Amino acid sequence: MPEKPGAWLMATAKHRAIDAVRRRQTLERKHEEMGRDVERAEEGIDPNAAIDEDVGDDLLGLIFMACHPVLSRDARVALTLRVLGGLTTEEIARGFLVPVSSIAQRIVRAKRTLAEAHVRFEVPSGPERAARLASVLEVIYLIFNEGYSATAGEDWVRPALCEDALRLGRILAELTPTEPEVHGLVALMEIHASRLRARVGPTGEPVLLLDQDRARWDRLLIRRGLAALERAEGLAGAMGPYALQAAIAACHARAATAAETDWVRIVALYDAVAQIAPSPVVELNRAVAVGMAFGPAAGLDLVDALVQEPSLKAYHLLPAVRGDLLRKLGRSEEARAEFERAASLTENLVERKLLQRRAAECIAEGMAG
């Protein structure tokens, strides 16, 4: 049973209604195309195949247009959810905790920007397609991440946003079956989405990965994710960052218990991610894995090297990770300070309470020691 049956039923009903409308529109388009069947037959073209190809090309062109790099990230997200996700402006605003007027302005500006830049409704090819595809995947993953770990507000997770991102990812995978990174992203989202029910406790409190009841993980989503990862690995070329992150998620999914997690392999996979898509956040995640595989002291050395990184100055997970490693080393007072700093940086109220509780636990541990 979903934790909020009413909300789940409403979301499911909405998505089915949107799908019904899209199917009706597709059917109407096919009826128009049927008038050209005779002409196509005379030319030796299979009319059914041609119709399906046209519909796929139109949708793919719409995806690439909505996620054009000429738009800002926020504009791409808003336009994608409005045009492709079928969400109303009010729903998008509620999902991202911003005023409805702000979302409406983003969508209007996005359309105007596309028009002024003379962006064509097409599926790009060659190097341009590769560059634009990266933008498409980034937008879909941004939507999913906001649902998986809300940046602000009173909810730890927003499953509806995860569902929207997954639906867009699955559509894209069907339209671009030979793109390994598309399947890699779908695999990553499927496996992460399998944990959503276990990420929240009975009273809505966050439950971290190593503390989750793995019996509550959705095995169907895990199987779908592993199948998508296998598909990505089977295509030509080296694995990209999304496929590598999906492989990391698969390590967790395959472990029956937290203690059975193959942290050494996860470190190696993060090494590979850092080679092709280096970033301070990747280094922070790698430090966590190193701490689990080779001890908290080894992880802390890597985290300390990131403390002066400008892009992480306001990133609450840096002091949160440092606090966790310090706590494992028995340095409770230093850990408390880090957890309190992390709590002051996050805008998510539920996560702030979690970090404040961990800071209080450090105080208790220090007094006991």
C-alpha positions as CSV (number, residue, x, y, z in Angstrom):
1,M,0.0,0.0,0.0
2,P,1.3,3.5,-0.8
3,E,1.9,5.7,2.3
4,K,-0.6,8.2,0.9
5,P,-3.2,6.2,-1.1
6,G,-5.3,9.2,-2.0
7,A,-2.3,11.1,-3.5
8,W,-1.1,8.0,-5.3
9,L,-4.6,7.4,-6.8
10,M,-4.8,11.1,-7.9
11,A,-1.3,11.0,-9.5
12,T,-2.0,7.7,-11.2
13,A,-5.4,8.9,-12.5
14,K,-3.8,12.1,-13.8
15,H,-1.1,10.2,-15.7
16,R,-3.6,7.8,-17.2
17,A,-5.8,10.7,-18.3
18,I,-2.8,12.4,-19.9
19,D,-1.8,9.1,-21.6
20,A,-5.4,8.8,-22.9
21,V,-5.4,12.3,-24.4
22,R,-2.0,11.6,-26.0
23,R,-3.3,8.3,-27.4
24,R,-6.4,10.0,-28.8
25,Q,-4.2,12.7,-30.4
26,T,-1.9,10.0,-31.9
27,L,-5.0,8.1,-33.2
28,E,-6.3,11.3,-34.9
29,R,-2.9,11.8,-36.5
30,K,-2.9,8.2,-37.7
31,H,-6.4,8.7,-39.2
32,E,-5.0,11.6,-41.2
33,E,-2.1,9.5,-42.3
34,M,-4.4,6.7,-43.5
35,G,-5.5,8.9,-46.4
36,R,-1.9,8.7,-47.7
37,D,-1.6,4.9,-47.4
38,V,-2.3,4.2,-51.1
39,E,0.4,6.7,-52.2
40,R,2.9,5.3,-49.7
41,A,2.1,1.7,-50.8
42,E,2.8,2.7,-54.4
43,E,6.2,4.0,-53.3
44,G,7.0,0.8,-51.5
45,I,6.7,2.3,-48.0
46,D,5.0,0.5,-45.1
47,P,2.4,3.1,-43.9
48,N,2.2,1.8,-40.3
49,A,5.9,2.0,-39.9
50,A,6.0,5.5,-41.4
51,I,3.3,6.7,-39.0
52,D,5.0,5.4,-36.0
53,E,8.3,6.9,-37.1
54,D,6.6,10.3,-37.6
55,V,5.1,10.3,-34.1
56,G,8.4,9.3,-32.6
57,D,10.3,11.9,-34.4
58,D,7.8,14.6,-33.4
59,L,8.0,13.7,-29.7
60,L,11.8,13.4,-29.8
61,G,12.0,16.8,-31.5
62,L,9.8,18.3,-28.8
63,I,12.1,16.8,-26.1
64,F,15.2,18.3,-27.7
65,M,13.5,21.6,-28.2
66,A,12.2,21.9,-24.6
67,C,15.7,21.1,-23.3
68,H,17.7,23.3,-25.6
69,P,20.9,24.6,-24.0
70,V,20.0,28.2,-24.9
71,L,17.5,28.0,-22.0
72,S,18.5,28.2,-18.3
73,R,18.3,25.1,-16.2
74,D,15.1,26.4,-14.4
75,A,13.5,27.3,-17.7
76,R,14.3,23.9,-19.2
77,V,12.8,22.1,-16.2
78,A,9.7,24.1,-16.2
79,L,9.1,23.8,-19.9
80,T,9.8,20.1,-20.0
81,L,7.4,19.4,-17.1
82,R,4.7,21.6,-18.7
83,V,4.9,20.4,-22.3
84,L,6.2,16.8,-21.9
85,G,5.2,15.9,-18.4
86,G,1.7,17.2,-18.8
87,L,1.8,19.1,-15.5
88,T,-0.1,22.3,-14.9
89,T,1.8,25.4,-13.9
90,E,0.3,25.1,-10.4
91,E,1.6,21.5,-10.1
92,I,5.1,22.5,-11.2
93,A,5.2,25.4,-8.7
94,R,4.0,23.2,-5.9
95,G,6.6,20.6,-6.7
96,F,9.5,23.0,-6.6
97,L,8.1,25.3,-3.8
98,V,8.1,28.5,-5.9
99,P,5.2,30.9,-6.7
100,V,2.9,30.0,-9.6
101,S,3.7,33.4,-11.2
102,S,7.5,32.5,-11.2
103,I,6.8,29.2,-13.0
104,A,4.5,30.9,-15.5
105,Q,7.1,33.6,-16.2
106,R,9.8,30.9,-16.8
107,I,7.6,29.1,-19.3
108,V,6.7,32.3,-21.1
109,R,10.3,33.5,-21.2
110,A,11.5,30.0,-22.3
111,K,9.1,30.1,-25.3
112,R,10.1,33.6,-26.2
113,T,13.8,32.7,-26.0
114,L,13.4,29.7,-28.2
115,A,11.5,31.9,-30.8
116,E,14.1,34.6,-30.7
117,A,16.9,32.1,-31.1
118,H,15.1,30.6,-34.0
119,V,15.5,27.1,-32.5
120,R,14.0,24.7,-35.0
121,F,11.6,21.9,-34.1
122,E,13.9,19.0,-35.1
123,V,16.0,16.1,-33.9
124,P,19.6,17.2,-34.3
125,S,22.3,14.9,-35.7
126,G,26.0,14.4,-35.2
127,P,27.9,16.3,-32.6
128,E,25.0,18.7,-32.0
129,R,22.7,15.8,-31.1
130,A,25.3,14.5,-28.5
131,A,25.6,17.9,-26.9
132,R,21.8,18.4,-26.8
133,L,21.2,14.9,-25.5
134,A,23.4,15.8,-22.5
135,S,21.1,18.7,-21.8
136,V,18.0,16.5,-22.1
137,L,19.4,14.0,-19.6
138,E,20.5,16.7,-17.2
139,V,17.0,18.1,-17.1
140,I,15.3,14.7,-16.5
141,Y,17.8,13.9,-13.7
142,L,17.3,17.3,-12.1
143,I,13.6,16.7,-11.9
144,F,14.2,13.2,-10.5
145,N,16.7,14.4,-7.9
146,E,14.3,17.1,-6.6
147,G,11.7,14.4,-6.1
148,Y,14.2,12.0,-4.5
149,S,15.8,14.5,-2.1
150,A,13.8,17.7,-1.9
151,T,16.0,20.8,-1.5
152,A,13.5,22.7,0.6
153,G,10.2,22.4,2.4
154,E,8.7,19.9,4.8
155,D,8.9,16.8,2.7
156,W,12.0,14.6,2.5
157,V,10.9,13.1,-0.8
158,R,8.3,14.0,-3.5
159,P,7.5,10.8,-5.3
160,A,5.3,12.5,-8.0
161,L,8.4,14.3,-9.4
162,C,10.3,11.0,-9.5
163,E,7.4,9.4,-11.4
164,D,7.4,12.3,-13.9
165,A,11.1,12.0,-14.5
166,L,11.0,8.2,-14.8
167,R,8.1,8.5,-17.4
168,L,10.1,11.0,-19.5
169,G,13.3,8.8,-19.2
170,R,11.4,5.7,-20.3
171,I,9.9,7.5,-23.3
172,L,13.3,8.8,-24.3
173,A,14.8,5.3,-24.0
174,E,12.2,3.9,-26.4
175,L,12.9,6.7,-28.9
176,T,16.7,6.4,-28.7
177,P,17.3,2.7,-28.2
178,T,21.0,2.9,-29.2
179,E,22.0,5.6,-26.8
180,P,23.8,3.9,-23.8
181,E,23.6,7.0,-21.5
182,V,19.8,7.2,-21.9
183,H,19.5,3.6,-20.6
184,G,22.1,4.4,-18.0
185,L,20.0,7.3,-16.6
186,V,16.8,5.2,-16.7
187,A,18.7,2.4,-14.8
188,L,19.9,4.9,-12.2
189,M,16.4,6.4,-11.7
190,E,14.7,3.0,-11.5
191,I,17.1,1.7,-8.9
192,H,17.0,4.9,-6.8
193,A,13.2,5.0,-7.1
194,S,13.0,1.5,-5.7
195,R,14.1,2.9,-2.3
196,L,11.5,5.7,-2.0
197,R,9.2,3.8,0.4
198,A,12.1,2.9,2.6
199,R,13.6,6.4,2.7
200,V,10.8,7.7,5.0
201,G,9.9,6.4,8.5
202,P,6.5,6.0,10.0
203,T,6.3,9.7,11.1
204,G,7.9,11.1,7.9
205,E,11.4,11.2,9.3
206,P,14.3,10.5,6.9
207,V,15.9,7.1,6.9
208,L,19.4,7.0,5.5
209,L,20.6,4.3,3.1
210,L,22.5,2.1,5.5
211,D,19.6,2.2,8.0
212,Q,16.8,1.3,5.5
213,D,14.7,-1.8,5.7
214,R,15.7,-3.4,2.4
215,A,12.6,-5.6,2.4
216,R,10.7,-2.4,1.6
217,W,12.7,-1.8,-1.6
218,D,10.6,-2.3,-4.7
219,R,12.0,-5.4,-6.4
220,L,10.2,-4.8,-9.7
221,L,11.9,-1.4,-10.1
222,I,15.3,-3.0,-9.2
223,R,14.8,-5.6,-11.9
224,R,13.9,-3.0,-14.4
225,G,16.9,-0.9,-13.4
226,L,19.3,-3.8,-13.7
227,A,17.8,-4.7,-17.1
228,A,18.3,-1.1,-18.3
229,L,21.9,-1.1,-16.9
230,E,22.6,-4.4,-18.8
231,R,21.2,-2.8,-21.9
232,A,23.5,0.3,-21.5
233,E,26.5,-2.0,-20.9
234,G,25.7,-4.0,-24.0
235,L,25.9,-1.0,-26.4
236,A,29.1,0.0,-28.0
237,G,31.5,2.5,-26.3
238,A,32.7,3.1,-22.8
239,M,30.2,3.6,-20.0
240,G,29.3,7.2,-19.3
241,P,28.7,9.0,-16.0
242,Y,25.0,8.0,-15.7
243,A,25.7,4.3,-16.5
244,L,28.6,4.3,-14.0
245,Q,26.4,5.8,-11.3
246,A,23.7,3.2,-12.1
247,A,26.4,0.5,-11.6
248,I,27.1,2.1,-8.2
249,A,23.4,2.0,-7.4
250,A,23.3,-1.6,-8.5
251,C,26.0,-2.5,-5.9
252,H,23.6,-1.4,-3.2
253,A,20.6,-3.1,-4.9
254,R,22.4,-6.4,-5.1
255,A,23.5,-6.4,-1.4
256,A,21.0,-8.2,0.8
257,T,22.2,-6.2,3.8
258,A,24.2,-3.0,4.2
259,A,27.2,-5.0,5.5
260,E,27.3,-7.0,2.3
261,T,27.8,-3.9,0.1
262,D,30.9,-4.1,-2.2
263,W,32.4,-0.8,-1.2
264,V,35.7,-1.5,-2.9
265,R,33.9,-1.9,-6.2
266,I,32.0,1.3,-5.5
267,V,35.3,3.2,-4.9
268,A,36.6,1.9,-8.3
269,L,33.4,3.0,-10.0
270,Y,33.6,6.5,-8.5
271,D,37.2,6.6,-9.7
272,A,35.9,6.0,-13.2
273,V,33.2,8.7,-12.8
274,A,35.8,11.2,-11.6
275,Q,37.9,10.5,-14.7
276,I,35.2,11.4,-17.2
277,A,33.0,13.8,-15.3
278,P,35.1,15.3,-12.5
279,S,33.4,17.5,-9.9
280,P,33.7,18.3,-6.2
281,V,30.4,16.5,-5.5
282,V,31.7,13.3,-7.1
283,E,34.9,13.6,-5.0
284,L,32.7,14.0,-1.9
285,N,30.7,10.9,-2.8
286,R,34.0,9.0,-3.5
287,A,35.3,10.1,0.0
288,V,32.2,8.5,1.6
289,A,32.9,5.2,-0.3
290,V,36.5,5.3,0.7
291,G,35.5,5.8,4.3
292,M,33.3,2.7,4.1
293,A,35.8,0.6,2.3
294,F,39.1,1.6,4.0
295,G,38.1,3.3,7.2
296,P,36.8,6.7,8.3
297,A,40.3,8.2,8.6
298,A,41.0,7.5,4.9
299,G,37.6,9.1,4.0
300,L,38.2,12.1,6.3
301,D,41.5,12.9,4.6
302,L,39.7,13.2,1.2
303,V,36.9,15.3,2.7
304,D,39.4,17.7,4.4
305,A,40.9,18.3,1.0
306,L,37.5,19.6,-0.2
307,V,36.8,22.0,2.7
308,Q,38.2,25.0,0.8
309,E,36.4,24.2,-2.4
310,P,34.4,27.3,-3.3
311,S,31.5,25.4,-4.9
312,L,31.0,23.4,-1.7
313,K,31.0,26.4,0.7
314,A,27.2,26.3,1.0
315,Y,26.7,22.6,0.3
316,H,25.3,21.1,3.5
317,L,26.4,17.6,2.7
318,L,30.0,18.5,3.0
319,P,29.8,19.2,6.8
320,A,27.3,16.3,7.1
321,V,29.7,13.8,5.7
322,R,32.6,15.3,7.7
323,G,30.5,15.1,10.9
324,D,29.7,11.4,10.2
325,L,33.4,10.5,9.7
326,L,34.5,12.5,12.8
327,R,31.8,10.7,14.8
328,K,33.0,7.3,13.7
329,L,36.5,8.3,14.8
330,G,35.2,9.2,18.3
331,R,35.7,13.0,17.8
332,S,32.2,13.8,19.1
333,E,32.6,17.5,19.8
334,E,34.0,18.2,16.3
335,A,31.3,16.1,14.8
336,R,28.6,18.0,16.6
337,A,29.9,21.3,15.2
338,E,29.8,19.9,11.7
339,F,26.3,18.5,12.0
340,E,25.1,21.9,13.3
341,R,26.7,23.7,10.4
342,A,25.1,21.2,8.0
343,A,21.7,21.9,9.6
344,S,22.1,25.6,9.2
345,L,22.8,25.2,5.5
346,T,19.9,23.0,4.4
347,E,16.6,24.5,3.5
348,N,14.8,21.2,3.9
349,L,13.1,21.2,7.3
350,V,12.9,17.4,7.7
351,E,16.6,17.1,6.9
352,R,17.5,19.9,9.3
353,K,15.8,18.1,12.1
354,L,17.7,14.9,11.3
355,L,21.0,16.8,11.4
356,Q,20.1,18.5,14.6
357,R,19.3,15.2,16.2
358,R,22.6,13.8,15.1
359,A,24.3,16.8,16.7
360,A,22.4,16.1,19.9
361,E,23.5,12.5,19.8
362,C,27.2,13.7,19.6
363,I,26.7,15.8,22.7
364,A,25.3,12.8,24.6
365,E,28.2,10.6,23.4
366,G,30.7,13.2,24.5
367,M,29.2,13.4,28.0
368,A,29.2,9.6,28.2
369,G,32.8,9.4,27.2
